[in-house]
Each structure stands twice: as C-alpha cells, then as structure tokens.
Amino acid sequence: MSAQAVLYILAVILLVLAALPVPFRAVNLALLGAACALLAFAWPVVTA
C-alpha cells in the first residue's frame, strides 16, 4: 500500500471520528483529518 493510500485512509478515519457526537476535541480531529487529506492529495508533488 502506498503512502498516499495510507494518508487517505487516515484522513477518512479522523474525519469519521470527528463527526461522532462524542464530547472530545472534534474540531482538532477534523482539522487533522483535513490536513491529512490535503497532504495525500499533494503527495505526488511533495515527493517529486
């Protein structure tokens, strides 16, 4: 599995955890998930 796929899976997991109605730092998880998704999207440019 490529690093880009791992980052996308991590982003999905973090965004799903942020959407759960659990009173913990959901905003931080959402921001971290969005950052992982953006990094996965830009991975070919970062590693080129």
Buried (B, 14 or more C-beta within 10 A) or exposed (E): EEEBEEBBEBBBEBBEBBEEEEEEEBEEBBEBBBEBBEBBBEBEEEEE
